[in-house]
Amino acid sequence: MTSPALIASLVVAALHVGFMVLESLLWTTPAGRRIFAQTVEGAEATKVLALNQGIYNGGVAALLAWAALSGRTDTTAALLIFIAAMGVGGAISAKPTILGFQTAPAALALALVLLG
């Protein structure tokens, strides 16, 4: 894997660690509610779902970092395809800005991995 592909893949992993923190730890805080456009009541009602979503993002981040750092290009590409696809799904079902924060970085990293 080329250095740009590795760096881009690790940036995507870092983004997902950030998503994990937002969803698992900050969901009901004022910052978390503002980022996800939640009311106090809505955030409280969905905090268990957000925690689960955050745990998944943490797992994806760990797997992507492991695959990229260990040179498993095929696994890295598969995870990036998964992340990009889930970003499209999230943009359709939740918030269109997910395309910019999740899909675009994963697609760029995937392109770099495939070109390397």
C-alpha positions as a Markdown table, in Angstrom:
| # | Residue | x | y | z |
|---|---|---|---|---|
| 1 | Met | 0.0 | 0.0 | 0.0 |
| 2 | Thr | 1.3 | 3.4 | -0.9 |
| 3 | Ser | 1.9 | 6.1 | 1.8 |
| 4 | Pro | -0.9 | 8.3 | 0.5 |
| 5 | Ala | -3.3 | 5.3 | 0.6 |
| 6 | Leu | -2.2 | 4.4 | 4.1 |
| 7 | Ile | -2.5 | 7.9 | 5.4 |
| 8 | Ala | -5.9 | 8.4 | 3.8 |
| 9 | Ser | -7.1 | 5.1 | 5.3 |
| 10 | Leu | -5.8 | 6.1 | 8.8 |
| 11 | Val | -7.6 | 9.4 | 8.5 |
| 12 | Val | -10.9 | 7.6 | 7.8 |
| 13 | Ala | -10.2 | 5.4 | 10.8 |
| 14 | Ala | -9.6 | 8.5 | 12.9 |
| 15 | Leu | -12.8 | 10.0 | 11.7 |
| 16 | His | -14.7 | 7.0 | 12.9 |
| 17 | Val | -13.0 | 7.2 | 16.3 |
| 18 | Gly | -14.4 | 10.7 | 16.4 |
| 19 | Phe | -17.8 | 9.5 | 15.4 |
| 20 | Met | -17.6 | 6.9 | 18.2 |
| 21 | Val | -16.8 | 9.6 | 20.7 |
| 22 | Leu | -19.7 | 11.8 | 19.5 |
| 23 | Glu | -22.2 | 9.0 | 19.5 |
| 24 | Ser | -21.1 | 7.1 | 22.6 |
| 25 | Leu | -20.0 | 9.8 | 24.9 |
| 26 | Leu | -21.3 | 13.2 | 23.7 |
| 27 | Trp | -24.8 | 12.3 | 22.3 |
| 28 | Thr | -26.8 | 14.0 | 25.1 |
| 29 | Thr | -24.4 | 16.9 | 25.7 |
| 30 | Pro | -25.2 | 20.3 | 24.2 |
| 31 | Ala | -22.5 | 19.9 | 21.6 |
| 32 | Gly | -23.7 | 16.4 | 20.6 |
| 33 | Arg | -27.3 | 17.6 | 20.4 |
| 34 | Arg | -26.3 | 20.5 | 18.2 |
| 35 | Ile | -24.2 | 18.4 | 15.9 |
| 36 | Phe | -26.9 | 15.8 | 15.5 |
| 37 | Ala | -29.8 | 18.3 | 15.6 |
| 38 | Gln | -31.4 | 16.6 | 18.6 |
| 39 | Thr | -33.6 | 18.0 | 21.3 |
| 40 | Val | -32.9 | 17.1 | 24.9 |
| 41 | Glu | -35.8 | 14.6 | 24.9 |
| 42 | Gly | -34.9 | 13.2 | 21.5 |
| 43 | Ala | -31.2 | 12.6 | 22.6 |
| 44 | Glu | -32.3 | 11.0 | 25.8 |
| 45 | Ala | -34.8 | 8.7 | 24.0 |
| 46 | Thr | -32.1 | 7.6 | 21.5 |
| 47 | Lys | -29.0 | 7.5 | 23.5 |
| 48 | Val | -28.9 | 3.7 | 23.7 |
| 49 | Leu | -29.2 | 3.5 | 19.9 |
| 50 | Ala | -26.4 | 6.1 | 19.5 |
| 51 | Leu | -24.2 | 4.2 | 21.9 |
| 52 | Asn | -24.6 | 1.0 | 19.8 |
| 53 | Gln | -23.9 | 3.0 | 16.7 |
| 54 | Gly | -20.8 | 4.5 | 18.3 |
| 55 | Ile | -19.5 | 1.0 | 19.3 |
| 56 | Tyr | -19.9 | -0.1 | 15.6 |
| 57 | Asn | -17.9 | 3.0 | 14.5 |
| 58 | Gly | -15.2 | 2.2 | 17.0 |
| 59 | Gly | -15.0 | -1.4 | 15.7 |
| 60 | Val | -14.8 | -0.2 | 12.1 |
| 61 | Ala | -12.1 | 2.2 | 13.0 |
| 62 | Ala | -10.0 | -0.5 | 14.7 |
| 63 | Leu | -10.4 | -3.0 | 11.9 |
| 64 | Leu | -9.6 | -0.4 | 9.3 |
| 65 | Ala | -6.5 | 0.8 | 11.1 |
| 66 | Trp | -5.4 | -2.9 | 11.7 |
| 67 | Ala | -5.9 | -3.8 | 8.0 |
| 68 | Ala | -4.1 | -0.7 | 6.7 |
| 69 | Leu | -1.2 | -0.9 | 9.1 |
| 70 | Ser | -0.7 | -4.6 | 8.5 |
| 71 | Gly | -0.7 | -4.2 | 4.7 |
| 72 | Arg | -3.9 | -6.1 | 4.0 |
| 73 | Thr | -4.9 | -4.1 | 1.0 |
| 74 | Asp | -7.9 | -6.3 | 0.1 |
| 75 | Thr | -9.3 | -6.0 | 3.6 |
| 76 | Thr | -8.7 | -2.3 | 3.7 |
| 77 | Ala | -10.5 | -1.8 | 0.4 |
| 78 | Ala | -13.4 | -4.0 | 1.5 |
| 79 | Leu | -13.8 | -1.9 | 4.7 |
| 80 | Leu | -13.6 | 1.4 | 2.8 |
| 81 | Ile | -16.3 | 0.1 | 0.4 |
| 82 | Phe | -18.4 | -0.8 | 3.4 |
| 83 | Ile | -17.8 | 2.6 | 5.0 |
| 84 | Ala | -18.7 | 4.5 | 1.8 |
| 85 | Ala | -21.8 | 2.5 | 1.3 |
| 86 | Met | -23.0 | 3.0 | 4.9 |
| 87 | Gly | -22.3 | 6.7 | 4.4 |
| 88 | Val | -24.7 | 6.8 | 1.4 |
| 89 | Gly | -27.3 | 4.9 | 3.5 |
| 90 | Gly | -26.9 | 7.4 | 6.3 |
| 91 | Ala | -27.1 | 10.3 | 4.0 |
| 92 | Ile | -30.4 | 9.0 | 2.6 |
| 93 | Ser | -31.9 | 8.0 | 6.0 |
| 94 | Ala | -30.5 | 10.5 | 8.4 |
| 95 | Lys | -28.5 | 13.5 | 7.2 |
| 96 | Pro | -27.1 | 14.4 | 3.7 |
| 97 | Thr | -24.0 | 15.9 | 5.2 |
| 98 | Ile | -22.8 | 12.4 | 6.0 |
| 99 | Leu | -21.8 | 12.2 | 2.3 |
| 100 | Gly | -19.1 | 14.8 | 3.1 |
| 101 | Phe | -17.9 | 13.5 | 6.4 |
| 102 | Gln | -18.0 | 9.7 | 5.8 |
| 103 | Thr | -18.6 | 8.8 | 2.1 |
| 104 | Ala | -16.2 | 11.2 | 0.5 |
| 105 | Pro | -13.1 | 10.5 | 2.7 |
| 106 | Ala | -13.7 | 6.7 | 2.4 |
| 107 | Ala | -14.1 | 7.0 | -1.4 |
| 108 | Leu | -10.9 | 9.0 | -1.7 |
| 109 | Ala | -9.0 | 6.5 | 0.4 |
| 110 | Leu | -10.5 | 3.6 | -1.6 |
| 111 | Ala | -9.3 | 5.2 | -4.8 |
| 112 | Leu | -5.8 | 5.7 | -3.4 |
| 113 | Val | -5.8 | 2.1 | -2.2 |
| 114 | Leu | -6.9 | 0.7 | -5.6 |
| 115 | Leu | -4.5 | 2.9 | -7.5 |
| 116 | Gly | -1.6 | 1.8 | -5.3 |
